[in-house]
Amino acid sequence: MRPLKIVMAILLLLCLLPMPYGYYMFIRVMGMFGFGLLAWLYFKQKNELFGIIFTFLTILFQPFVKIALGRGFWSVIDVIVAIFLLILAFNKSNIKKNNQ
């Protein structure tokens, strides 16, 4: 799970740069699948809180129904989610738990 979180955080932070529209659609598709996978893995580990958080992120980033929040607000969301992913990826207790 750690590499997935790091890659997704980097992809979200790249959204802060001026990118073509296709990149943002790519992020929505990757976000839906990546957050969906993380939600499933956390529910499988009986961690309902993170399972619910990642289910919400799956719905937020899904590409089928556009959620128009404005570029500025999406940038804030991207940074917050990227920081959250990096904290989870580098949290020592989380790393030990996932390696057992």
N, C-alpha and C positions, 0 to 999 in steps of 0.2 A: 504494500500500500504506500510505502514511503516514496518510491520513485514516481508513482502516479500523482501524489500530492505535490511534489516538487515541480514536475512538468506542468501540471495544471496551474500552479501559482505563477510560473514564468509566462505561460500563455496569457493568463489574465493580466499580468503587468504589461505585456506587450500591447494590450488594448489601449494603453495610455498614449501610445505613439499614433501618429496619423497613418492609419492602415486602410487598405481598400475594403469596401463593404463586404466582400466575400470572406475576408478574415474574420469579421465579426459573426457572420453566419457559421463559419467553421467553429468558432468558439462556442456558439450556442449548441451545435451538434455535439462537439466534444464534451462540453459541460454537461449536457443531458446524459450522455453515456458514462462519463467519468464520475459524476456525482451520483448517478444511479447505481453504479458499481460500488462506490463507497458506502452508500446507504445500505445496500444489500449486505455488504461485508460487516458493517457495524451491527445491523440487526442480527446477523448470523452469530456475532460475538456476544449477543444479548446486551448491547449498548444502545438502548432505545433513544437516548437523548441525541447522540450523534447520528443515529439512523434517521430520526425525524428531521434534524437540521439538514442532512444531505438529501433527504426526500424533498424538502422545501426548495433547496437549491436546484434539484433536478427539474422541478416544476418552473422555477424562475427562469432557468436558462434554456428550457425546451424551445425548439425552433418553429413549432407549428402554429402557435398563437402568439403574435408579437406583443410583448409587454412594453409599451412606450413610456419610458421613464425619463427620457432626455439624456443626452450624452454626458452631461455633468454628473447626474445622479448615478448613471451606469458606471462612470469612472470611480466614484466613491465605493460603489458595491464591489467592483473588480478589485480595488486595493484592499478593502476589508476582508473579502473572501480569500485573496492571495495571502494576506498576513495570517489569517486563521489556518489555512492549509500548511503554511510553513511552520507555524507553532506546533500543529499536530505532527508534522513530519519530523521535527527536531526535538520534540518533548522526550526526554530520556525515559520517563516511566512508560510512555506509550511505545517507545522502541523496544524496551525489555518485554513488555506484554505481548507485542506482535511477534517477537522472535522465539517465544516459548512454544 
